[in-house]
């Protein structure tokens, strides 16, 4: 099951990169709960597909030429630790932007139902019950 979970997360990341918000929602449970650290987007918990639209829509609103690619995915049983690189340009400044988002996603029935962002990989590994 865990290899399947890694593949779901990979497909979700790729779908967001190709199709944007509409493409990615099919990989998330309608009751998804996504908690941001506040490192990139306001610290909050976003719930449901509407919450996902707000969370990911903020990224799109702040950056142009936004690109996303998986850097690494780690199988943690019913969870997947992901490292994802976002690149683009600030809409206001035009300055190039590159950031890496570290998350732990929990899956059931082939859908991501909870995501927590972490400031770094050691914190994500610990949250998932793994050690670096």
N, C-alpha and C positions, 0 to 999 in steps of 0.2 A: 504493500500500500504506500509506503513512504516514497518510493521512486515515482509513483504516480503523482503524489503530492508535489514533488519537485517539478515534474513536468507541467502540472496545472499552473504553478507559479511562473514558470518560464513562459508558458503560452500567454498568461495574463500580461506580463511585462512586454512581450512582443506585440500583443494586440494593442496595448496602449500606444506603443511607438508607431504602429501602422495606422490604427483606426481611431485613436484618441479615446475619449471617454465612452462613447457608445460601444466601441469594440471590447473594452475591458470589463464592463459591468456583468457580462455573462459568466465571468469567472468568480464573481462575488455573491455570497448569500444575500438575499434581499434584506436581511437583518444585520448586515456587516457592522462591526464596531471597529473603527480605526482611530487609534490614539497617537497624536503627533507630539513630539518632544518640544516643539517650538523652535528648533534650530533653523528651520527653513520657512515654516508656516506656523501661524499662531498655535500655541499649545492648547489642544482641545481634544475632545473625543467626538468624532463624527459618526453618526449612526444611519444605517440604511443606505440605499442607493442615492437618495437625495443628499445625504451627508458626503458620500463619495463624490458626487457632482460638485459640491462646495469645495471639498478638500483638493481634488485634482484640478478643478476649475481655477482655483487660486494660482496654481503653477502656470497654467496657460495664460492667465491674465497678467502675470508678472514678466513673462519671458516670451521672446519671439524665437523662431527656429528651434524650438524645444525638441531635443532628441533624448531618447532613453535607451539604455542598454544594460543587460545584466552583466555584472562583473563577476559575481560568484553566487552560487546557491548551495546551501548546506542542508542535507537531510537530517532532520531532528525528530524522526518518527512522525507523529501527527502534526508536527510543525516544520516549517521551512524558514531558515535564516537566509535573507537575501541582501546582497550588496548591489545597488543599482546606481549607475552613473547617469546624471542629467547634465546635458550641455545645452547652451543656447545663448541668447543675448538679452540683457535687461531691456524691457520695453522703453523705459524712461531714459536710461543712460546710453543704451547701445553697447555697453561694455560686455565682453564675453564672460560667461558664467559657467562654471563647472562645479558640481557638487555630487557627493555620494551619499545616498540614503541607505541606512542600515535598518532592517526591519525583521521582525519575527511574525510570520503568518501562521495561523492555525486553520486546519482544514477538516471538513467532515462532508461525507457524501459528494466528494469531488468539487466542493466549493470552498473558497476562503471565507471564513466567518469572523475572524478577528485578526487585526494587524496592530502591532505596537512598534513604533519607531524607537531607535536607540541612538545615543550620541556616538557610539563606536562599537566595533566588533566584539571586544571583550564583554561589554555590557549585554549585548545580544546573546552571545554564547552562554553567559551565566543565566540569563532569563529563560533560555531554552533548556537549561539543565545540562549544558555541555561546558567543557573547559577548553580554553584555547591551547 
